[in-house]
Amino acid sequence: MNGISTRTIAAPRPSPGCEVLVVSPLLYHLQLASANMPALYDESGRDGALVQLLLYELQLAPSLPLFAPLPSDPEPS
């Protein structure tokens, strides 16, 4: 392995499309900490606080100037 890993998180961002973000050390560790959280976590407990901070950090993360166009050809019938 070359030291590259990916994580997918769907979160509100200013851009309407898919983005590749610069991940700070804090954001990296928040992602790791949230990976094993139950889907129905306690929103008023530690897990809720972790998610709130994760979403906040995602809003602040700068995006990289990468672009992959979506296909525009119609699907074959």
PyMOL Python script that loads the backbone (N, CA, C, O; Angstrom):
from pymol import cmd

cmd.read_pdbstr("""\
ATOM      1  N   MET A   1       0.854  -1.190   0.000  1.00  0.00           N
ATOM      2  CA  MET A   1       0.000   0.000   0.000  1.00  0.00           C
ATOM      3  C   MET A   1       0.886   1.235   0.000  1.00  0.00           C
ATOM      4  O   MET A   1       1.985   1.214   0.554  1.00  0.00           O
ATOM      5  N   ASN A   2       0.425   2.282  -0.603  1.00  0.00           N
ATOM      6  CA  ASN A   2       1.230   3.492  -0.756  1.00  0.00           C
ATOM      7  C   ASN A   2       0.920   4.578   0.263  1.00  0.00           C
ATOM      8  O   ASN A   2       1.351   5.716   0.081  1.00  0.00           O
ATOM      9  N   GLY A   3       0.196   4.270   1.318  1.00  0.00           N
ATOM     10  CA  GLY A   3      -0.097   5.257   2.347  1.00  0.00           C
ATOM     11  C   GLY A   3      -1.304   6.120   2.072  1.00  0.00           C
ATOM     12  O   GLY A   3      -1.549   7.076   2.808  1.00  0.00           O
ATOM     13  N   ILE A   4      -2.061   5.819   1.043  1.00  0.00           N
ATOM     14  CA  ILE A   4      -3.258   6.590   0.716  1.00  0.00           C
ATOM     15  C   ILE A   4      -4.487   5.797   1.130  1.00  0.00           C
ATOM     16  O   ILE A   4      -4.590   4.600   0.861  1.00  0.00           O
ATOM     17  N   SER A   5      -5.399   6.464   1.775  1.00  0.00           N
ATOM     18  CA  SER A   5      -6.661   5.811   2.130  1.00  0.00           C
ATOM     19  C   SER A   5      -7.803   6.765   1.811  1.00  0.00           C
ATOM     20  O   SER A   5      -7.597   7.967   1.644  1.00  0.00           O
ATOM     21  N   THR A   6      -8.995   6.220   1.731  1.00  0.00           N
ATOM     22  CA  THR A   6     -10.156   7.054   1.461  1.00  0.00           C
ATOM     23  C   THR A   6     -11.224   6.812   2.502  1.00  0.00           C
ATOM     24  O   THR A   6     -11.322   5.725   3.070  1.00  0.00           O
ATOM     25  N   ARG A   7     -12.016   7.822   2.744  1.00  0.00           N
ATOM     26  CA  ARG A   7     -13.187   7.738   3.605  1.00  0.00           C
ATOM     27  C   ARG A   7     -14.266   8.539   2.890  1.00  0.00           C
ATOM     28  O   ARG A   7     -13.984   9.578   2.292  1.00  0.00           O
ATOM     29  N   THR A   8     -15.479   8.062   2.952  1.00  0.00           N
ATOM     30  CA  THR A   8     -16.584   8.769   2.329  1.00  0.00           C
ATOM     31  C   THR A   8     -17.523   9.264   3.413  1.00  0.00           C
ATOM     32  O   THR A   8     -18.000   8.488   4.241  1.00  0.00           O
ATOM     33  N   ILE A   9     -17.781  10.553   3.401  1.00  0.00           N
ATOM     34  CA  ILE A   9     -18.713  11.161   4.346  1.00  0.00           C
ATOM     35  C   ILE A   9     -19.595  12.105   3.546  1.00  0.00           C
ATOM     36  O   ILE A   9     -19.098  12.956   2.809  1.00  0.00           O
ATOM     37  N   ALA A  10     -20.885  11.955   3.690  1.00  0.00           N
ATOM     38  CA  ALA A  10     -21.818  12.877   3.050  1.00  0.00           C
ATOM     39  C   ALA A  10     -22.172  13.953   4.061  1.00  0.00           C
ATOM     40  O   ALA A  10     -22.742  13.669   5.114  1.00  0.00           O
ATOM     41  N   ALA A  11     -21.832  15.184   3.733  1.00  0.00           N
ATOM     42  CA  ALA A  11     -22.083  16.299   4.650  1.00  0.00           C
ATOM     43  C   ALA A  11     -22.375  17.549   3.830  1.00  0.00           C
ATOM     44  O   ALA A  11     -21.890  17.687   2.707  1.00  0.00           O
ATOM     45  N   PRO A  12     -23.166  18.457   4.390  1.00  0.00           N
ATOM     46  CA  PRO A  12     -23.451  19.699   3.660  1.00  0.00           C
ATOM     47  C   PRO A  12     -22.174  20.514   3.430  1.00  0.00           C
ATOM     48  O   PRO A  12     -21.384  20.726   4.349  1.00  0.00           O
ATOM     49  N   ARG A  13     -21.992  20.962   2.193  1.00  0.00           N
ATOM     50  CA  ARG A  13     -20.862  21.798   1.822  1.00  0.00           C
ATOM     51  C   ARG A  13     -21.368  22.878   0.886  1.00  0.00           C
ATOM     52  O   ARG A  13     -22.434  22.720   0.291  1.00  0.00           O
ATOM     53  N   PRO A  14     -20.632  23.974   0.737  1.00  0.00           N
ATOM     54  CA  PRO A  14     -21.063  25.040  -0.174  1.00  0.00           C
ATOM     55  C   PRO A  14     -21.117  24.594  -1.635  1.00  0.00           C
ATOM     56  O   PRO A  14     -21.951  25.083  -2.396  1.00  0.00           O
ATOM     57  N   SER A  15     -20.247  23.681  -2.030  1.00  0.00           N
ATOM     58  CA  SER A  15     -20.206  23.236  -3.419  1.00  0.00           C
ATOM     59  C   SER A  15     -21.324  22.227  -3.692  1.00  0.00           C
ATOM     60  O   SER A  15     -21.606  21.379  -2.846  1.00  0.00           O
ATOM     61  N   PRO A  16     -21.960  22.310  -4.857  1.00  0.00           N
ATOM     62  CA  PRO A  16     -23.048  21.373  -5.163  1.00  0.00           C
ATOM     63  C   PRO A  16     -22.558  19.982  -5.576  1.00  0.00           C
ATOM     64  O   PRO A  16     -23.346  19.036  -5.596  1.00  0.00           O
ATOM     65  N   GLY A  17     -21.272  19.844  -5.904  1.00  0.00           N
ATOM     66  CA  GLY A  17     -20.768  18.575  -6.412  1.00  0.00           C
ATOM     67  C   GLY A  17     -19.941  17.817  -5.395  1.00  0.00           C
ATOM     68  O   GLY A  17     -19.840  18.199  -4.229  1.00  0.00           O
ATOM     69  N   CYS A  18     -19.360  16.742  -5.866  1.00  0.00           N
ATOM     70  CA  CYS A  18     -18.474  15.914  -5.056  1.00  0.00           C
ATOM     71  C   CYS A  18     -17.123  16.625  -4.950  1.00  0.00           C
ATOM     72  O   CYS A  18     -16.658  17.221  -5.922  1.00  0.00           O
ATOM     73  N   GLU A  19     -16.498  16.564  -3.788  1.00  0.00           N
ATOM     74  CA  GLU A  19     -15.219  17.241  -3.574  1.00  0.00           C
ATOM     75  C   GLU A  19     -14.209  16.304  -2.935  1.00  0.00           C
ATOM     76  O   GLU A  19     -14.573  15.349  -2.249  1.00  0.00           O
ATOM     77  N   VAL A  20     -12.937  16.590  -3.167  1.00  0.00           N
ATOM     78  CA  VAL A  20     -11.846  15.955  -2.444  1.00  0.00           C
ATOM     79  C   VAL A  20     -11.325  17.008  -1.487  1.00  0.00           C
ATOM     80  O   VAL A  20     -10.947  18.101  -1.909  1.00  0.00           O
ATOM     81  N   LEU A  21     -11.304  16.686  -0.196  1.00  0.00           N
ATOM     82  CA  LEU A  21     -10.947  17.672   0.813  1.00  0.00           C
ATOM     83  C   LEU A  21      -9.546  17.458   1.367  1.00  0.00           C
ATOM     84  O   LEU A  21      -9.038  16.338   1.403  1.00  0.00           O
ATOM     85  N   VAL A  22      -8.936  18.553   1.796  1.00  0.00           N
ATOM     86  CA  VAL A  22      -7.707  18.485   2.565  1.00  0.00           C
ATOM     87  C   VAL A  22      -8.113  18.085   3.980  1.00  0.00           C
ATOM     88  O   VAL A  22      -8.948  18.743   4.602  1.00  0.00           O
ATOM     89  N   VAL A  23      -7.523  17.011   4.482  1.00  0.00           N
ATOM     90  CA  VAL A  23      -7.910  16.487   5.792  1.00  0.00           C
ATOM     91  C   VAL A  23      -6.852  16.872   6.819  1.00  0.00           C
ATOM     92  O   VAL A  23      -5.709  16.418   6.753  1.00  0.00           O
ATOM     93  N   SER A  24      -7.247  17.712   7.764  1.00  0.00           N
ATOM     94  CA  SER A  24      -6.343  18.118   8.843  1.00  0.00           C
ATOM     95  C   SER A  24      -6.164  16.940   9.803  1.00  0.00           C
ATOM     96  O   SER A  24      -6.952  15.995   9.768  1.00  0.00           O
ATOM     97  N   PRO A  25      -5.145  16.983  10.655  1.00  0.00           N
ATOM     98  CA  PRO A  25      -4.990  15.915  11.646  1.00  0.00           C
ATOM     99  C   PRO A  25      -6.234  15.752  12.534  1.00  0.00           C
ATOM    100  O   PRO A  25      -6.615  14.630  12.869  1.00  0.00           O
ATOM    101  N   LEU A  26      -6.862  16.871  12.913  1.00  0.00           N
ATOM    102  CA  LEU A  26      -8.062  16.779  13.742  1.00  0.00           C
ATOM    103  C   LEU A  26      -9.192  16.089  12.981  1.00  0.00           C
ATOM    104  O   LEU A  26      -9.842  15.192  13.518  1.00  0.00           O
ATOM    105  N   LEU A  27      -9.430  16.496  11.748  1.00  0.00           N
ATOM    106  CA  LEU A  27     -10.487  15.888  10.948  1.00  0.00           C
ATOM    107  C   LEU A  27     -10.221  14.403  10.727  1.00  0.00           C
ATOM    108  O   LEU A  27     -11.150  13.597  10.763  1.00  0.00           O
ATOM    109  N   TYR A  28      -8.988  14.042  10.505  1.00  0.00           N
ATOM    110  CA  TYR A  28      -8.609  12.640  10.331  1.00  0.00           C
ATOM    111  C   TYR A  28      -9.001  11.823  11.562  1.00  0.00           C
ATOM    112  O   TYR A  28      -9.614  10.763  11.437  1.00  0.00           O
ATOM    113  N   HIS A  29      -8.652  12.309  12.730  1.00  0.00           N
ATOM    114  CA  HIS A  29      -8.944  11.565  13.959  1.00  0.00           C
ATOM    115  C   HIS A  29     -10.431  11.572  14.301  1.00  0.00           C
ATOM    116  O   HIS A  29     -10.934  10.612  14.886  1.00  0.00           O
ATOM    117  N   LEU A  30     -11.128  12.626  13.949  1.00  0.00           N
ATOM    118  CA  LEU A  30     -12.582  12.629  14.137  1.00  0.00           C
ATOM    119  C   LEU A  30     -13.236  11.569  13.259  1.00  0.00           C
ATOM    120  O   LEU A  30     -14.173  10.894  13.684  1.00  0.00           O
ATOM    121  N   GLN A  31     -12.743  11.428  12.040  1.00  0.00           N
ATOM    122  CA  GLN A  31     -13.271  10.391  11.152  1.00  0.00           C
ATOM    123  C   GLN A  31     -13.016   9.004  11.727  1.00  0.00           C
ATOM    124  O   GLN A  31     -13.906   8.154  11.722  1.00  0.00           O
ATOM    125  N   LEU A  32     -11.820   8.777  12.216  1.00  0.00           N
ATOM    126  CA  LEU A  32     -11.513   7.480  12.814  1.00  0.00           C
ATOM    127  C   LEU A  32     -12.398   7.208  14.022  1.00  0.00           C
ATOM    128  O   LEU A  32     -12.898   6.096  14.194  1.00  0.00           O
ATOM    129  N   ALA A  33     -12.590   8.219  14.855  1.00  0.00           N
ATOM    130  CA  ALA A  33     -13.400   8.044  16.068  1.00  0.00           C
ATOM    131  C   ALA A  33     -14.861   7.780  15.736  1.00  0.00           C
ATOM    132  O   ALA A  33     -15.559   7.107  16.494  1.00  0.00           O
ATOM    133  N   SER A  34     -15.328   8.305  14.609  1.00  0.00           N
ATOM    134  CA  SER A  34     -16.733   8.135  14.257  1.00  0.00           C
ATOM    135  C   SER A  34     -17.001   6.849  13.472  1.00  0.00           C
ATOM    136  O   SER A  34     -18.158   6.474  13.282  1.00  0.00           O
ATOM    137  N   ALA A  35     -15.956   6.181  13.021  1.00  0.00           N
ATOM    138  CA  ALA A  35     -16.124   5.020  12.137  1.00  0.00           C
ATOM    139  C   ALA A  35     -16.921   3.892  12.772  1.00  0.00           C
ATOM    140  O   ALA A  35     -17.633   3.177  12.067  1.00  0.00           O
ATOM    141  N   ASN A  36     -16.822   3.716  14.064  1.00  0.00           N
ATOM    142  CA  ASN A  36     -17.511   2.602  14.728  1.00  0.00           C
ATOM    143  C   ASN A  36     -18.725   3.041  15.537  1.00  0.00           C
ATOM    144  O   ASN A  36     -19.246   2.275  16.348  1.00  0.00           O
ATOM    145  N   MET A  37     -19.170   4.259  15.318  1.00  0.00           N
ATOM    146  CA  MET A  37     -20.353   4.738  16.038  1.00  0.00           C
ATOM    147  C   MET A  37     -21.596   4.043  15.505  1.00  0.00           C
ATOM    148  O   MET A  37     -21.670   3.747  14.313  1.00  0.00           O
ATOM    149  N   PRO A  38     -22.573   3.778  16.365  1.00  0.00           N
ATOM    150  CA  PRO A  38     -23.826   3.213  15.867  1.00  0.00           C
ATOM    151  C   PRO A  38     -24.590   4.254  15.049  1.00  0.00           C
ATOM    152  O   PRO A  38     -24.433   5.456  15.266  1.00  0.00           O
ATOM    153  N   ALA A  39     -25.410   3.795  14.116  1.00  0.00           N
ATOM    154  CA  ALA A  39     -26.205   4.713  13.290  1.00  0.00           C
ATOM    155  C   ALA A  39     -27.154   5.534  14.150  1.00  0.00           C
ATOM    156  O   ALA A  39     -27.388   6.709  13.866  1.00  0.00           O
ATOM    157  N   LEU A  40     -27.692   4.938  15.181  1.00  0.00           N
ATOM    158  CA  LEU A  40     -28.597   5.645  16.103  1.00  0.00           C
ATOM    159  C   LEU A  40     -27.828   6.021  17.366  1.00  0.00           C
ATOM    160  O   LEU A  40     -28.064   5.460  18.436  1.00  0.00           O
ATOM    161  N   TYR A  41     -26.914   6.968  17.234  1.00  0.00           N
ATOM    162  CA  TYR A  41     -26.095   7.411  18.359  1.00  0.00           C
ATOM    163  C   TYR A  41     -26.866   8.400  19.234  1.00  0.00           C
ATOM    164  O   TYR A  41     -27.878   8.963  18.817  1.00  0.00           O
ATOM    165  N   ASP A  42     -26.370   8.596  20.447  1.00  0.00           N
ATOM    166  CA  ASP A  42     -26.973   9.545  21.392  1.00  0.00           C
ATOM    167  C   ASP A  42     -26.567  10.959  20.982  1.00  0.00           C
ATOM    168  O   ASP A  42     -25.426  11.369  21.192  1.00  0.00           O
ATOM    169  N   GLU A  43     -27.502  11.697  20.401  1.00  0.00           N
ATOM    170  CA  GLU A  43     -27.196  13.044  19.907  1.00  0.00           C
ATOM    171  C   GLU A  43     -26.824  14.018  21.018  1.00  0.00           C
ATOM    172  O   GLU A  43     -26.147  15.013  20.760  1.00  0.00           O
ATOM    173  N   SER A  44     -27.248  13.755  22.230  1.00  0.00           N
ATOM    174  CA  SER A  44     -26.919  14.670  23.331  1.00  0.00           C
ATOM    175  C   SER A  44     -25.716  14.188  24.141  1.00  0.00           C
ATOM    176  O   SER A  44     -25.343  14.821  25.128  1.00  0.00           O
ATOM    177  N   GLY A  45     -25.115  13.091  23.739  1.00  0.00           N
ATOM    178  CA  GLY A  45     -23.951  12.558  24.440  1.00  0.00           C
ATOM    179  C   GLY A  45     -22.655  12.826  23.696  1.00  0.00           C
ATOM    180  O   GLY A  45     -22.573  13.711  22.845  1.00  0.00           O
ATOM    181  N   ARG A  46     -21.638  12.033  24.043  1.00  0.00           N
ATOM    182  CA  ARG A  46     -20.311  12.172  23.447  1.00  0.00           C
ATOM    183  C   ARG A  46     -20.359  12.000  21.931  1.00  0.00           C
ATOM    184  O   ARG A  46     -19.746  12.779  21.201  1.00  0.00           O
ATOM    185  N   ASP A  47     -21.083  10.984  21.453  1.00  0.00           N
ATOM    186  CA  ASP A  47     -21.150  10.749  20.014  1.00  0.00           C
ATOM    187  C   ASP A  47     -21.781  11.927  19.280  1.00  0.00           C
ATOM    188  O   ASP A  47     -21.347  12.276  18.182  1.00  0.00           O
ATOM    189  N   GLY A  48     -22.785  12.532  19.867  1.00  0.00           N
ATOM    190  CA  GLY A  48     -23.407  13.704  19.264  1.00  0.00           C
ATOM    191  C   GLY A  48     -22.440  14.865  19.182  1.00  0.00           C
ATOM    192  O   GLY A  48     -22.397  15.567  18.171  1.00  0.00           O
ATOM    193  N   ALA A  49     -21.661  15.078  20.234  1.00  0.00           N
ATOM    194  CA  ALA A  49     -20.662  16.143  20.231  1.00  0.00           C
ATOM    195  C   ALA A  49     -19.586  15.875  19.188  1.00  0.00           C
ATOM    196  O   ALA A  49     -19.121  16.793  18.512  1.00  0.00           O
ATOM    197  N   LEU A  50     -19.196  14.611  19.063  1.00  0.00           N
ATOM    198  CA  LEU A  50     -18.191  14.243  18.079  1.00  0.00           C
ATOM    199  C   LEU A  50     -18.697  14.527  16.660  1.00  0.00           C
ATOM    200  O   LEU A  50     -17.959  15.067  15.837  1.00  0.00           O
ATOM    201  N   VAL A  51     -19.937  14.170  16.377  1.00  0.00           N
ATOM    202  CA  VAL A  51     -20.508  14.411  15.054  1.00  0.00           C
ATOM    203  C   VAL A  51     -20.621  15.906  14.776  1.00  0.00           C
ATOM    204  O   VAL A  51     -20.343  16.345  13.660  1.00  0.00           O
ATOM    205  N   GLN A  52     -21.021  16.689  15.763  1.00  0.00           N
ATOM    206  CA  GLN A  52     -21.118  18.136  15.561  1.00  0.00           C
ATOM    207  C   GLN A  52     -19.764  18.744  15.214  1.00  0.00           C
ATOM    208  O   GLN A  52     -19.665  19.592  14.327  1.00  0.00           O
ATOM    209  N   LEU A  53     -18.716  18.305  15.923  1.00  0.00           N
ATOM    210  CA  LEU A  53     -17.373  18.816  15.624  1.00  0.00           C
ATOM    211  C   LEU A  53     -16.900  18.318  14.261  1.00  0.00           C
ATOM    212  O   LEU A  53     -16.269  19.069  13.517  1.00  0.00           O
ATOM    213  N   LEU A  54     -17.191  17.081  13.930  1.00  0.00           N
ATOM    214  CA  LEU A  54     -16.837  16.544  12.619  1.00  0.00           C
ATOM    215  C   LEU A  54     -17.486  17.348  11.500  1.00  0.00           C
ATOM    216  O   LEU A  54     -16.818  17.710  10.532  1.00  0.00           O
ATOM    217  N   LEU A  55     -18.771  17.630  11.622  1.00  0.00           N
ATOM    218  CA  LEU A  55     -19.470  18.425  10.605  1.00  0.00           C
ATOM    219  C   LEU A  55     -18.907  19.838  10.514  1.00  0.00           C
ATOM    220  O   LEU A  55     -18.781  20.387   9.420  1.00  0.00           O
ATOM    221  N   TYR A  56     -18.571  20.427  11.651  1.00  0.00           N
ATOM    222  CA  TYR A  56     -17.984  21.772  11.668  1.00  0.00           C
ATOM    223  C   TYR A  56     -16.642  21.774  10.930  1.00  0.00           C
ATOM    224  O   TYR A  56     -16.380  22.651  10.106  1.00  0.00           O
ATOM    225  N   GLU A  57     -15.805  20.798  11.231  1.00  0.00           N
ATOM    226  CA  GLU A  57     -14.490  20.716  10.588  1.00  0.00           C
ATOM    227  C   GLU A  57     -14.617  20.434   9.095  1.00  0.00           C
ATOM    228  O   GLU A  57     -13.816  20.930   8.302  1.00  0.00           O
ATOM    229  N   LEU A  58     -15.619  19.640   8.703  1.00  0.00           N
ATOM    230  CA  LEU A  58     -15.850  19.400   7.280  1.00  0.00           C
ATOM    231  C   LEU A  58     -16.227  20.683   6.552  1.00  0.00           C
ATOM    232  O   LEU A  58     -15.832  20.880   5.402  1.00  0.00           O
ATOM    233  N   GLN A  59     -16.984  21.553   7.205  1.00  0.00           N
ATOM    234  CA  GLN A  59     -17.346  22.836   6.587  1.00  0.00           C
ATOM    235  C   GLN A  59     -16.123  23.710   6.351  1.00  0.00           C
ATOM    236  O   GLN A  59     -16.069  24.459   5.375  1.00  0.00           O
ATOM    237  N   LEU A  60     -15.136  23.616   7.247  1.00  0.00           N
ATOM    238  CA  LEU A  60     -13.940  24.453   7.147  1.00  0.00           C
ATOM    239  C   LEU A  60     -12.866  23.876   6.236  1.00  0.00           C
ATOM    240  O   LEU A  60     -11.976  24.608   5.803  1.00  0.00           O
ATOM    241  N   ALA A  61     -12.928  22.595   5.935  1.00  0.00           N
ATOM    242  CA  ALA A  61     -11.871  21.943   5.161  1.00  0.00           C
ATOM    243  C   ALA A  61     -11.812  22.489   3.736  1.00  0.00           C
ATOM    244  O   ALA A  61     -12.832  22.548   3.050  1.00  0.00           O
ATOM    245  N   PRO A  62     -10.629  22.885   3.295  1.00  0.00           N
ATOM    246  CA  PRO A  62     -10.508  23.351   1.904  1.00  0.00           C
ATOM    247  C   PRO A  62     -10.578  22.164   0.947  1.00  0.00           C
ATOM    248  O   PRO A  62     -10.202  21.044   1.293  1.00  0.00           O
ATOM    249  N   SER A  63     -11.064  22.431  -0.257  1.00  0.00           N
ATOM    250  CA  SER A  63     -11.121  21.368  -1.263  1.00  0.00           C
ATOM    251  C   SER A  63      -9.906  21.459  -2.180  1.00  0.00           C
ATOM    252  O   SER A  63      -9.315  22.525  -2.356  1.00  0.00           O
ATOM    253  N   LEU A  64      -9.553  20.324  -2.752  1.00  0.00           N
ATOM    254  CA  LEU A  64      -8.446  20.271  -3.712  1.00  0.00           C
ATOM    255  C   LEU A  64      -8.982  20.546  -5.108  1.00  0.00           C
ATOM    256  O   LEU A  64     -10.135  20.227  -5.400  1.00  0.00           O
ATOM    257  N   PRO A  65      -8.175  21.127  -5.966  1.00  0.00           N
ATOM    258  CA  PRO A  65      -8.645  21.464  -7.317  1.00  0.00           C
ATOM    259  C   PRO A  65      -8.647  20.238  -8.245  1.00  0.00           C
ATOM    260  O   PRO A  65      -7.924  20.200  -9.241  1.00  0.00           O
ATOM    261  N   LEU A  66      -9.456  19.257  -7.905  1.00  0.00           N
ATOM    262  CA  LEU A  66      -9.588  18.062  -8.734  1.00  0.00           C
ATOM    263  C   LEU A  66     -10.970  18.062  -9.365  1.00  0.00           C
ATOM    264  O   LEU A  66     -11.946  18.504  -8.758  1.00  0.00           O
ATOM    265  N   PHE A  67     -11.041  17.558 -10.598  1.00  0.00           N
ATOM    266  CA  PHE A  67     -12.320  17.557 -11.282  1.00  0.00           C
ATOM    267  C   PHE A  67     -12.411  16.327 -12.172  1.00  0.00           C
ATOM    268  O   PHE A  67     -11.492  16.034 -12.936  1.00  0.00           O
ATOM    269  N   ALA A  68     -13.510  15.621 -12.070  1.00  0.00           N
ATOM    270  CA  ALA A  68     -13.807  14.508 -12.972  1.00  0.00           C
ATOM    271  C   ALA A  68     -15.216  14.736 -13.488  1.00  0.00           C
ATOM    272  O   ALA A  68     -16.166  14.673 -12.709  1.00  0.00           O
ATOM    273  N   PRO A  69     -15.379  14.999 -14.777  1.00  0.00           N
ATOM    274  CA  PRO A  69     -16.716  15.285 -15.296  1.00  0.00           C
ATOM    275  C   PRO A  69     -17.617  14.057 -15.230  1.00  0.00           C
ATOM    276  O   PRO A  69     -17.153  12.924 -15.362  1.00  0.00           O
ATOM    277  N   LEU A  70     -18.892  14.294 -15.028  1.00  0.00           N
ATOM    278  CA  LEU A  70     -19.868  13.227 -15.075  1.00  0.00           C
ATOM    279  C   LEU A  70     -20.164  12.893 -16.528  1.00  0.00           C
ATOM    280  O   LEU A  70     -20.134  13.780 -17.381  1.00  0.00           O
ATOM    281  N   PRO A  71     -20.447  11.635 -16.823  1.00  0.00           N
ATOM    282  CA  PRO A  71     -20.758  11.281 -18.213  1.00  0.00           C
ATOM    283  C   PRO A  71     -21.996  12.008 -18.712  1.00  0.00           C
ATOM    284  O   PRO A  71     -22.960  12.192 -17.969  1.00  0.00           O
ATOM    285  N   SER A  72     -21.965  12.420 -19.973  1.00  0.00           N
ATOM    286  CA  SER A  72     -23.110  13.140 -20.517  1.00  0.00           C
ATOM    287  C   SER A  72     -23.826  12.347 -21.616  1.00  0.00           C
ATOM    288  O   SER A  72     -24.900  12.746 -22.066  1.00  0.00           O
ATOM    289  N   ASP A  73     -23.233  11.225 -22.049  1.00  0.00           N
ATOM    290  CA  ASP A  73     -23.884  10.399 -23.065  1.00  0.00           C
ATOM    291  C   ASP A  73     -25.075   9.674 -22.479  1.00  0.00           C
ATOM    292  O   ASP A  73     -25.014   9.199 -21.345  1.00  0.00           O
ATOM    293  N   PRO A  74     -26.155   9.580 -23.229  1.00  0.00           N
ATOM    294  CA  PRO A  74     -27.307   8.823 -22.715  1.00  0.00           C
ATOM    295  C   PRO A  74     -26.954   7.343 -22.602  1.00  0.00           C
ATOM    296  O   PRO A  74     -26.097   6.833 -23.323  1.00  0.00           O
ATOM    297  N   GLU A  75     -27.640   6.668 -21.676  1.00  0.00           N
ATOM    298  CA  GLU A  75     -27.411   5.237 -21.500  1.00  0.00           C
ATOM    299  C   GLU A  75     -27.900   4.502 -22.740  1.00  0.00           C
ATOM    300  O   GLU A  75     -28.903   4.885 -23.343  1.00  0.00           O
ATOM    301  N   PRO A  76     -27.179   3.431 -23.122  1.00  0.00           N
ATOM    302  CA  PRO A  76     -27.664   2.647 -24.275  1.00  0.00           C
ATOM    303  C   PRO A  76     -28.972   1.936 -23.935  1.00  0.00           C
ATOM    304  O   PRO A  76     -29.184   1.521 -22.796  1.00  0.00           O
ATOM    305  N   SER A  77     -29.842   1.801 -24.928  1.00  0.00           N
ATOM    306  CA  SER A  77     -31.120   1.129 -24.665  1.00  0.00           C
ATOM    307  C   SER A  77     -31.086  -0.310 -25.110  1.00  0.00           C
ATOM    308  O   SER A  77     -32.077  -1.025 -24.964  1.00  0.00           O
TER     309      SER A  77
END
""", "prot")
cmd.dss("prot")
cmd.show_as("cartoon", "prot")
cmd.util.cbc("prot")
cmd.orient("prot")
